[in-house]
Amino acid sequence: SQQGEEDPQALSIQEGENATMNCSYKTSINNLQWYRQNSGRGLVHLILIRSNEREKHSGRLRVTLDTSKKSSSLLITASRAADTASYFCVRYGQNFVFGPGTRLSVLP
Amino acid sequence: AAGVIQSPRHLIKEKRETATLKCYPIPRHDTVYWYQQGPGQDPQFLISFYEKMQSDKGSIPDRFSAQQFSDYHSELNMSSLELGDSALYFCASSLERGRNSGQPQHFGDGTRLSIL
């Protein structure tokens, strides 16, 4: 499969804790993007990391990319209830491929 | 700021009918993508257009077709509808400035299609 694979598929944490989601892929990429989807809504782009980058930050988000292991991780620090959503790793090689998604629940 | 507009927001059809979904991308965006998301499923890429030409094709059934018009809006035409076509259909747009450069996509809120 050329899909990105994400783990965990579901994650439940308390508000204030950090959430880490991982993504693996099988073929080479130009960039890897993370998106968030609230239930029944469109996806929202969070962050893009290029294949020659190793780490990127945006607010409470930190993304790492290890092209040798073909994996990426998304860290959300100091989580809030509003972070409850599904998170998708989307790899871009010659086209966009969505991963299975991690459903994050942040409990107040 | 203007976002991606999709219409209609909800659509109910019966089996074997046809449906047309419309997408108006963010102004000056040159690329449009269509996705299908079934209940509890992840988004599946259907098809994309760059500068009014098909740029990539995913798991779009032969019963579906799409095009991008001169004003960059796009329509997804669906025929011989089946129960399994019930899903949320998303359109996204991006400013690629070159075919398949992998820029971030901006999504609309989707059209919820229900087949009875």
Contacts between the chains, C-beta under 8 A, distances in Angstrom:
chain1	res1	chain2	res2	distance
A	30	B	102	5.1
A	31	B	102	5.2
A	33	B	102	7.9
A	33	B	104	6.2
A	40	B	88	7.0
A	40	B	110	7.8
A	40	B	112	7.9
A	41	B	109	6.0
A	41	B	110	7.5
A	42	B	4	7.5
A	42	B	90	5.7
A	42	B	92	7.6
A	42	B	107	3.3
A	42	B	108	5.5
A	42	B	109	5.0
A	42	B	110	5.8
A	43	B	43	7.0
A	43	B	90	7.2
A	43	B	92	7.5
A	43	B	105	7.5
A	43	B	107	4.7
A	44	B	107	7.1
A	45	B	104	4.1
A	45	B	105	6.4
A	45	B	106	7.0
A	48	B	104	5.7
A	88	B	42	7.0
A	88	B	43	7.4
A	92	B	102	3.7
A	94	B	56	8.0
A	94	B	100	6.5
A	95	B	45	7.1
A	95	B	48	7.9
A	95	B	56	4.9
A	95	B	58	7.4
A	95	B	100	7.0
A	96	B	33	7.3
A	96	B	45	6.0
A	96	B	102	7.4
A	96	B	105	7.6
A	97	B	45	7.5
A	98	B	42	5.6
A	98	B	43	5.3
A	98	B	44	7.5
A	98	B	45	7.0
A	99	B	42	7.4
A	100	B	42	5.5
A	101	B	42	5.1
